[in-house]
Amino acid sequence: MSQMLTLELNDQVFAAIRQQAENIGIPPENLAATLLEQKLFPIFKLIAAEVSGRDRFERHFGAIESNSAIDIDNEGIDADLASEYASTHEAD
């Protein structure tokens, strides 16, 4: 399946496409479509892989179960960190 897309190009870009198309014997619109496909296909593959990887990663969100409240006790963690930072760690 293909779709029609109308583009507005500046004169320099159109002249370059037209010249190259004439050199290889195809219509300028075919060359422009081919160039777009070649340039964009790798980007689309990369985006699809990134989305797929992100989906796999996000499936793990909320997957941790813990029966210990200490794991999520931010105040307790902060107190422990403050105590460690304040300590000189010298042998008694």
N, C-alpha and C positions, 0 to 999 in steps of 0.2 A: 504494500500500500504506500502511496506517496501523496504528499500534500503540496499545494501551491503556496509559495511565500514570496511576497514582493519586497525587494530591498531597494533602498536608495543609497547609491555609492557616489563618492566624489569622482570627479573626472579622471584623476590620476589612477585610482584603483580600477575603475572601469576600463580605461585604456590598457592597463597592464593585463587584465583578465582577457580582454578582447584580443590583444596581440598574441598572448600565449595560446588561446583557443584556436586562433587562425593557424598558428605554427603547427599545432598537432591535429588540426582538421576537425574540431568539434565546435558546437555552438557555445558561446560564452556562458550561457546559463547552465549548461551541463558541467563546464569546468568549475564554475563558482559553486555549484552543488557538491561536486566531488571534493573540492578543497575544504568546504565546510564540514563535510562528513569525515574526512581524514583528520582534520584538526580537532573536531569535537568528540569523536568516538572514544579516544583514550580518556578524555576528561569525564565523559559519561560513565565509563567503566570504573574509573577511580572513585567517582561519587557513589556509584552503586556499591562498590566494595566498602567504602567508608561507612555508608548507611548500614550495610549488612553487619560490619564489625561492631558498629555502635549498638545495633539491636542485640547482638550476642552479648555484648558487655552489659547492657541495661537489663537483660534478663536476670542478672545476679543482684540487682537492687532489691534490698529488703530480704535477701535470702539467708541472712545470719540469724540464728536463733540462739539465745543465751538465757539461761535461768538465773544468771548472776547479775544483780543490779549494779555491781561494781563496774561492769563494762561500759555502762552509759552514765556513770555518775560524774558529770563534768566538774562539779564543785570539788569532789574528792580528788579527781585527777589534777585540777588546778592547785589544790592544797599540797598534794604530793610533789608537784613540780616546784612550787614555791619553796618548799622545805629543802628539796635537793639543790636548788639554786643558791639558797642561803647557807647551805652547809659548806664548811671549809674542806671536808673530806680528809682531815688530818687524823692520824692514828691516835687514839686516846692513851 
